[in-house]
Amino acid sequence: MSYGKLIEYADAAPEVRAVMDEIKAARGVPDVNNAWKAMARHPAVMRRFWERAKAVMQPGALDAKTKELIYVAVSIANGCHYCTASHTALATRKGATEAELAEMVEIVSLALEGNSYATFYGQEVDPALKG
């Protein structure tokens, strides 16, 4: 269920349009997706999130595709269908293959299962793993 209305570009405040323009240029898309249109109701929040996204998602020690795959994995674990779809599309555009996506989903599934067991049994972390 959605919360509130989406702000379309034509109806956006100038500061929101500026962020939308940056997103469209950076992603090479004709329009921003609905998550950004929803966030546009709060221009300062939208700007902060975009600035953080640009800083975090640019290539660094990890390449852009790997960062998108991590974003997809966390989105799956958090149950965010919207972010899973959005960042799967971005990962694919950055070169992620169907085989890589399938393997990533298997890793997420394994980690969620393993985390469930570890949480249930409440075991202490082995001293050798504490580094």
HELIX and SHEET records of a PDB file:
HELIX    1   1 TYR A    9  ASP A   11  5                                   3    
HELIX    2   2 PRO A   14  ARG A   27  1                                  14    
HELIX    3   3 ASN A   34  MET A   39  1                                   6    
HELIX    4   4 PRO A   43  MET A   57  1                                  15    
HELIX    5   5 ALA A   64  ASN A   78  1                                  15    
HELIX    6   6 HIS A   81  ARG A   93  1                                  13    
HELIX    7   7 GLU A   98  TYR A  121  1                                  24    
HELIX    8   8 PRO A  127  LYS A  130  5                                   4    
END                                                                             
